[in-house]
Amino acid sequence: MGIPVTITVDDLNLMSNVNMDGEWKMYFGNRGDDGSLWGPILEKAIAKLYGNYEMIVGRNVHMGVNHITGAPCEANKQHDSMSGDDLFDLITSETQKKTVMMTVTRGEH
């Protein structure tokens, strides 16, 4: 993108009743362990930037990191077939380039 963009969002988030005990959960994003809402609010701003939440479903986390930091980010998808040595070499290489690194696991949604 390269051009700063201001996105204005409110702090209201969709909630759903996940069980009969009255427990409520955020429909998009999750509160932090400390109860913070910056994650869901940031997700809401990115969804607004792209048009809606549907446009960011399944997107890669590196795009969000790029939006937050401005740092160039790329995805290196690893599979179970990658050896430990190959993974170590990849991490070493990216560390030498001072790349922002993160890990993601795909859970059931």
Backbone as numpy.savetxt, mean C-alpha at the origin, in Angstrom:
# Nx Ny Nz CAx CAy CAz Cx Cy Cz
4.37 10.89 -12.50 3.54 12.06 -12.50 4.42 13.30 -12.50
5.30 13.47 -11.51 6.25 14.56 -11.54 5.73 15.92 -11.13
4.44 16.15 -11.14 3.88 17.45 -10.78 3.12 17.30 -9.47
3.45 18.14 -8.46 2.73 18.05 -7.19 1.23 18.26 -7.40
0.45 17.47 -6.72 -1.01 17.55 -6.80 -1.56 17.60 -5.39
-2.50 18.49 -5.15 -3.16 18.56 -3.84 -4.48 17.81 -3.92
-4.67 16.86 -3.03 -5.91 16.08 -2.96 -6.54 16.38 -1.60
-7.79 16.77 -1.61 -8.50 17.04 -0.36 -9.49 15.92 -0.09
-9.39 15.32 1.09 -10.32 14.28 1.50 -10.78 14.55 2.92
-11.93 13.99 3.27 -12.37 14.08 4.66 -11.87 12.85 5.42
-12.16 12.80 6.70 -11.69 11.67 7.50 -12.78 10.63 7.74
-13.83 10.65 6.93 -14.90 9.66 7.04 -14.51 8.41 6.26
-14.72 7.26 6.85 -14.38 6.00 6.18 -15.54 5.03 6.29
-15.77 4.28 5.21 -16.82 3.28 5.18 -16.55 2.19 6.19
-17.58 1.79 6.91 -17.46 0.72 7.90 -18.45 -0.37 7.54
-18.12 -1.60 7.93 -19.06 -2.70 7.73 -19.15 -3.49 9.02
-20.34 -4.02 9.28 -20.57 -4.83 10.47 -20.14 -6.25 10.11
-19.01 -6.69 10.68 -18.43 -7.96 10.26 -18.97 -9.16 11.01
-19.66 -8.94 12.12 -20.24 -10.08 12.82 -21.45 -9.63 13.63
-22.16 -10.55 14.18 -23.38 -10.24 14.92 -23.11 -9.67 16.31
-21.84 -9.64 16.74 -21.49 -9.10 18.05 -21.39 -7.58 18.02
-21.63 -6.99 16.88 -21.56 -5.54 16.78 -20.18 -5.01 16.47
-19.26 -5.89 16.13 -17.90 -5.45 15.78 -17.92 -4.79 14.41
-17.35 -3.62 14.32 -17.29 -2.89 13.06 -15.85 -2.84 12.57
-15.70 -2.88 11.26 -14.37 -2.86 10.66 -14.40 -1.92 9.46
-13.28 -1.27 9.21 -13.19 -0.41 8.03 -13.28 -1.25 6.77
-14.02 -0.75 5.81 -14.19 -1.46 4.56 -12.93 -1.33 3.69
-12.31 -0.16 3.70 -11.06 0.08 2.97 -9.99 0.41 4.00
-8.85 -0.24 3.90 -7.75 0.05 4.81 -8.03 -0.44 6.22
-7.09 -0.21 7.09 -7.21 -0.59 8.50 -6.59 0.48 9.37
-7.10 0.58 10.59 -6.47 1.47 11.57 -5.10 0.91 11.91
-4.20 1.80 12.31 -2.91 1.35 12.81 -3.09 0.71 14.18
-2.08 0.01 14.64 -2.13 -0.62 15.96 -2.40 0.41 17.06
-1.99 1.66 16.81 -2.20 2.73 17.79 -3.51 3.48 17.56
-4.34 2.96 16.64 -5.63 3.60 16.34 -5.53 4.69 15.28
-4.35 4.90 14.73 -4.15 5.96 13.74 -4.93 5.68 12.46
-5.29 6.75 11.78 -6.09 6.64 10.55 -5.34 7.12 9.31
-4.04 7.41 9.43 -3.35 7.97 8.27 -3.33 7.01 7.09
-3.26 5.70 7.34 -3.24 4.73 6.24 -4.52 4.78 5.41
-5.70 4.62 6.04 -6.95 4.69 5.29 -7.19 6.06 4.63
-6.76 7.13 5.30 -6.95 8.47 4.72 -6.04 8.63 3.50
-4.81 8.14 3.59 -3.90 8.19 2.44 -4.44 7.33 1.30
-4.96 6.13 1.62 -5.54 5.27 0.60 -6.72 5.97 -0.08
-7.52 6.68 0.71 -8.66 7.41 0.16 -8.19 8.51 -0.81
-7.11 9.20 -0.45 -6.57 10.24 -1.33 -6.04 9.64 -2.64
-5.37 8.50 -2.57 -4.85 7.85 -3.78 -6.01 7.35 -4.64
-7.06 6.80 -3.99 -8.24 6.36 -4.75 -8.88 7.55 -5.46
-8.92 8.69 -4.79 -9.49 9.89 -5.41 -8.62 10.34 -6.59
-7.30 10.25 -6.42 -6.38 10.62 -7.49 -6.61 9.75 -8.74
-6.83 8.45 -8.53 -7.02 7.52 -9.64 -8.47 7.40 -10.10
-9.40 8.02 -9.39 -10.80 8.01 -9.82 -11.74 7.37 -8.82
-11.35 6.24 -8.23 -12.15 5.57 -7.21 -11.35 4.39 -6.66
-11.90 3.74 -5.63 -11.20 2.62 -5.01 -11.00 1.46 -5.98
-11.95 1.26 -6.86 -11.85 0.14 -7.80 -10.61 0.26 -8.67
-10.19 1.48 -8.96 -9.03 1.71 -9.81 -7.71 1.35 -9.12
-7.72 1.21 -7.79 -6.47 0.88 -7.09 -6.49 -0.54 -6.52
-7.55 -1.28 -6.72 -7.61 -2.66 -6.24 -6.54 -3.47 -6.97
-5.73 -4.17 -6.21 -4.70 -5.02 -6.81 -3.48 -4.26 -7.29
-3.45 -2.95 -7.06 -2.25 -2.19 -7.44 -1.11 -2.61 -6.53
0.07 -2.31 -6.95 1.24 -2.70 -6.16 1.57 -1.63 -5.14
2.02 -2.06 -3.99 2.34 -1.16 -2.89 3.45 -0.17 -3.28
4.29 -0.55 -4.23 5.38 0.36 -4.61 4.84 1.67 -5.18
3.66 1.64 -5.78 3.07 2.88 -6.29 2.74 3.83 -5.14
2.21 3.29 -4.05 1.91 4.11 -2.89 3.16 4.70 -2.26
4.22 3.89 -2.18 5.48 4.37 -1.63 6.03 5.49 -2.50
5.90 5.35 -3.80 6.34 6.40 -4.72 5.56 7.68 -4.47
4.26 7.58 -4.26 3.45 8.77 -4.00 3.86 9.44 -2.69
4.19 8.65 -1.68 4.55 9.20 -0.37 5.94 9.82 -0.38
6.90 9.11 -0.96 8.31 9.51 -0.85 8.82 10.28 -2.07
8.21 10.07 -3.22 8.74 10.65 -4.45 9.92 9.86 -4.99
10.31 8.82 -4.28 11.45 8.00 -4.70 11.04 7.07 -5.84
11.93 6.85 -6.80 11.59 5.87 -7.84 11.46 4.49 -7.21
10.42 3.79 -7.55 10.16 2.47 -6.99 9.83 1.50 -8.11
10.22 0.28 -7.94 9.87 -0.76 -8.90 9.50 -2.02 -8.15
8.74 -2.86 -8.80 8.32 -4.11 -8.17 9.18 -5.26 -8.69
9.67 -6.06 -7.78 10.36 -7.30 -8.11 9.54 -8.42 -7.50
8.73 -9.05 -8.31 7.87 -10.12 -7.80 8.66 -11.40 -7.66
8.66 -11.93 -6.45 9.39 -13.15 -6.18 8.40 -14.29 -5.97
8.83 -15.44 -6.33 7.98 -16.62 -6.20 8.69 -17.67 -5.36
7.95 -18.66 -4.97 8.54 -19.73 -4.16 9.72 -20.39 -4.86
9.76 -20.28 -6.19 10.83 -20.96 -6.94 12.17 -20.22 -6.83
12.19 -19.00 -6.29 13.44 -18.26 -6.18 14.27 -18.84 -5.03
15.52 -19.08 -5.30 16.38 -19.64 -4.25 16.74 -18.56 -3.24
17.14 -19.00 -2.06 17.57 -18.07 -1.02 18.76 -17.24 -1.47
19.69 -17.88 -2.21 20.87 -17.17 -2.70 20.48 -16.08 -3.69
19.53 -16.39 -4.61 19.09 -15.40 -5.58 18.40 -14.23 -4.90
17.58 -14.52 -3.88 16.91 -13.46 -3.13 17.93 -12.59 -2.41
18.92 -13.21 -1.80 19.98 -12.46 -1.11 20.71 -11.56 -2.09
21.03 -12.08 -3.29 21.72 -11.28 -4.31 20.86 -10.08 -4.73
19.56 -10.30 -4.88 18.66 -9.21 -5.26 18.63 -8.14 -4.18
18.49 -8.55 -2.92 18.45 -7.60 -1.81 19.77 -6.83 -1.71
20.88 -7.52 -1.87 22.20 -6.88 -1.83 22.33 -5.84 -2.94
21.92 -6.20 -4.14 21.99 -5.30 -5.28 21.15 -4.05 -5.06
19.92 -4.24 -4.58 19.03 -3.11 -4.35 19.52 -2.24 -3.20
20.14 -2.85 -2.19 20.70 -2.09 -1.07 21.83 -1.19 -1.56
22.69 -1.72 -2.43 23.80 -0.93 -2.97 23.29 0.26 -3.79
22.13 0.10 -4.43 21.53 1.20 -5.20 20.74 2.15 -4.32
20.68 1.86 -3.00 19.91 2.65 -2.03 18.43 2.73 -2.40
17.92 1.61 -2.87 16.52 1.50 -3.26 15.63 1.40 -2.03
14.47 2.04 -2.09 13.45 1.85 -1.06 12.94 0.43 -1.22
12.97 -0.38 -0.14 12.53 -1.77 -0.25 11.41 -2.05 0.73
10.52 -2.91 0.34 9.44 -3.35 1.21 9.04 -4.76 0.81
8.31 -5.41 1.67 7.78 -6.73 1.33 6.27 -6.70 1.41
5.66 -7.52 0.62 4.20 -7.61 0.60 3.82 -9.08 0.52
2.82 -9.46 1.25 2.27 -10.80 1.10 0.85 -10.65 0.63
0.42 -11.54 -0.20 -0.95 -11.52 -0.71 -1.81 -12.42 0.15
-2.61 -11.82 0.98 -3.53 -12.59 1.82 -4.87 -12.72 1.12
-5.71 -13.54 1.68 -7.05 -13.68 1.14 -7.84 -12.45 1.52
-8.66 -11.94 0.62 -9.44 -10.72 0.88 -10.88 -11.05 1.07
